[in-house]
Amino acid sequence: MKEKEPKMHMQHRRLSNAIAYAVLILISLIWLFPFICLVLQSFRSYTEGGGAMVNYLLPKKFSLDSYKALFGEESQFFKWYGNTLIIATFVSIFQTIFILAVSYSLSRFRFKGRELLMRFWLILGMFPGFLSMICLYFLLKQFGLTQSGAIPGLILVGFASSGMGYYVCKGYFDTIPKSLDEAARIDGANRAQIFGIMLLPLSKPIVIYTALVAFMAPWCDYIFASYIAFGYSDSYNVAVAMYRWVNTNDYQGYFTRFCAGGILIAVPITILFMCLQKYYVEGVTGGAVKG
Amino acid sequence: MEKKSSGVFAKVSAFFKAVAANLKEIGTTFTEGDWKTKVSYVIMGFGPLMRKQYLRGAAFLAIELGFIYYMVSFGAFYLKDITTLGTQGRGFNPDGTVSYGDNSFLILLYGLLSLILIALLILVWRMNISENRREEQHIKEGRPLPTVMHDIKSLLDEKFCFTLLAIPTLGIFVFIVLPIIFMICIAFTNYDANHQAPAQLFTWVGLENFKNLFSFGQAGFGGTFITILIWTLIWAFFATFLNYFMGMAVAILINKKGIKFKKLWRTILVMTIAVPQFVSLLYVSKMFAADGLVNAYLMKWGIIKTAIPFWTNATYAKILIIVLNLWVGIPYVMLVCTGLLMNIPEDLYESARIDGANPIQMFVKITLPYMLFVTGPFLLTQFTGNLNNFNVIYLLSGGGPQHMKLVGGAGYTDLLVTWLYKLTINDTNYKMAAVIGIMVFAVTAVVSLVVYGMLPSVRDEEGFQ
C-alpha cells in the first residue's frame, strides 16, 4: 500500500531530521550541564582550592574528600538527611490519605454546602502560603513543636492543610464511572467499602502520583523549615542546612561538600522519580487538562 | 453592567429572605414544640436525649459544654480585650518584679478564635433546633426514629463524606483559615519591630498601613510596591508563556516522526523535575556569580574582559532569571504537552498537507488552537503559580540586587511574595508583610477571575461521569 516517497521529499525529511537531532543533542547538553558540573565538583580534591568554588570545570585531581567529610564524625549531614527522610515519609502518607478522603467526598457525594466549601477553599488558595507563617510558628511553639521539636512540627504543617489540593485527584475520580458504584451498592456494599475495596485499587496511578509529589516537596522546603528550626541545627532539614553552606560567609570552604551532598540527595530521589515517572506524567497531564 | 447589579441585588434579597425564613422557623419550632424541644433551646441536645437519640443528643450537649468550658476558662479573658488589644504594657511592680501585662498577640489570636467559635456555636444551635423539629415531626407521623446503630452505620454510608471530611477540614481551619484571618487583622494594626509582643503592645490603627503602601514619600512603600508589582507581573507573564511555547516546541520536536530514542530525550529533560530544586538552582546560581564558572570561561576564552555582573545588575538579573526559568519550566510543559499532542487526530494534519499547508500553517491553524483550548486551566494555574514562585527567585537571585531606592530590604528581582518573606524575617515588619499578603491575594484573585471568564473550555463538572 505504502508508496515510495519521492526522492526530493526524502532528502528534505532527512535534512529536517538531522536538524532535529542536532537541536535535541544541544538541548540535552544544556539540561545535563549543571548536573555534570555538580558531579565533577563533588569529586574534586581538597588540595585544589580547599573545597571552595573554583573557576574551572574539570578537577585536576579526583578524590573522595568531600564525601569523606560528609560521612565524617563531626558531620551532621546524615542527621539532616534522616530528618528530611522522616518528614517526607510521614507527610507523604498523611497527605495522600487526606487528599484521597477529600477527593472521594467531593467527587461522589452531593451534600449541602459542597459548592460553598469548594469555592471557599479556592479563595483560600489565593492567599500566599507564608502570609500565615508567623501565626503558624506561634501555634506550633505553643505545643513545643519548634526548634527541638521541629520535625513533628514540620510534618504537621506539611499535611494538615493538604486537603485543599484535591483538584487532580478529584478530577481522576470523576472519570471513574459512577455506574460502578451503583453496581457495588446493589451488591450490598456501603460507601466506605466502595471507597476502600473498589475505587482505591482502580486509582493506583493517582495514589502513587499524590504520594510521590508529597514525598518530593519536603526535600525543597526551605522557607518554613528554616523558620521553625531556627538556630537549632539538629532539627534542620537538608535544604536549610545546605543553603547555609552555600550562602553564608563560610561557603568558600563548603562548596564541594555542597555538591557532594547534593548528589547524595539527588540520586535516590531521581531514581525513585524515574521509576514512578509513568504515574507522574499521568497525574500532571490529567491535572493540567481538568484544571 | 445592569444585569450584574440586579444579580447582586437578587442575591442580597435572597440572603435576607433566607435569614427571615430561618428566624421564623426558630420561632414556630419554639411555640409549636413540646417541652423537650423548648428545653433544647437552652440545653442543646436535651430533646434528642429524651427521645432516645443518644448519639446526636450527646454530641450536641458535648459541643455546648465544651464551648462553655473554653469560654469560661480561656476565651472570654482574651475576647474582652479584642477592641484594644491590651492596655497594660510590660513594666515593673512596686516591689521590683516584672509585671507581664497584656500580650497583644495572644489577645488577637484567641479573641478571633473565640469569635469564630461563637459563630460556629450559633450554627450548631440552629442545627439542634431543626433536629428537634424533625424528630417531633417523625413522632407525629408515627415513623420510627433512627437508632444509635443506624446513626453509626450512616456515617460509613450515606454520610461517609462527613466522616472523611471532618479531619482534613479541621486541619485547614487551624492551619489556613485561622492564620489567614489573623494576618488580615494584623494588616490593620501597628505590629512591627517597635511593637513586638509580648514585651510591647500593639493596637488597631485602621487603614494606616494601606495609606503607607500607597504613599510615595521618602519612607513610603508606594514606589517600591509599584516597582515590585510590575516586575511580578512581567515575570509571571514571561515565565508562563515563554515556558509554554518553548515547552510545546520541544514536545513537538521529540514527537516528530522519524526521531528515535524519544524516551531518552524526555528522560534527560525530566531530570530537572526529579532533582530537588535547591540543589540544582543553588548550583546554577553560583555558576553565574561574578567569580563563577560562566564568567571565568568567558574571560578565559577572551570573549569578555571583565566579569559580567549577572546578579548585581538589575536588568541582567531579570533577564537571566527568566532564561534560567526556562531550564526549570520547559520539561514540565513538555510532559504535559506530549500526551495531548498525540490526541490530535492525525487525519487533520493529513488533509491539511494535501491542501498544501506548510508546517507553520499547520501549527497555527490546528495544533495551537487545540492546545490552547485544552490547556487553558493549566495556563491559568501556571500563571498564578508563577506570581507566587518563591523558590526560583529566592534560590537564584535571592531577590537581589538591592538598592537604596527600594524600602523594606527589597531588591529588583523580588516578587511580592519574596518581599513579604523578607519583611517578615529580616525586618519583622509584620504589619506591612500582612498588607503585601493581602495585595498578593488581590492580584491573584483579579487575574484568576478575569482569565477564568475568558477560558474557552468552560468546564462541565458532571461531563465525565
Interface residues (C-beta under 8 A of the other chain):
Chain A: R13 N17 A20 Y21 V23 L24 I27 S28 I30 W31 L32 P34 F35 C37 L38 M53 N55 Y56 L57 F98 A101 V102 Y104 S105 L106 R108 F109 F111 L117 W121 I123 L124 M126 F127 P128 G129 F130 L131 S132 M133 I134 C135 L136 F138 L139 L156 V157 F159 A160 S161 S162 G163 M164 D174 T175 P177 K178 N190 R191 A192 F195 M216 W219 C220 Y222 I223 Y227 A239 M242 Y243 V246 N247 F255 F258 C259 G262 I265 A266 I269 T270 F273 M274 Q277 Y280 V281 V284 T285 G287 A288 V289 K290 G291
Chain B: F105 L109 K153 L156 D157 E158 F160 C161 F162 T163 L164 L165 I167 P168 T169 G171 I172 V174 F175 I176 V177 L178 P179 I180 F182 M183 V250 L253 I254 K256 G258 I259 W265 T267 I268 L269 V270 M271 T272 I273 A274 V275 P276 Q277 F278 V279 S280 L282 Y283 V284 K286 M287 A289 D291 G292 L293 N295 A296 Y297 W327 P331 Y332 L335 V336 T338 G339 L340 V374 T375 P377 F378 L380 T381 T384 N388 F390 N391 Y394 L395 G398 L416 V417 L420 Y421 T424 I425 Y430 A433 A434 G437 V440 F441 T444 A445 S448 R459 E461 F464 Q465
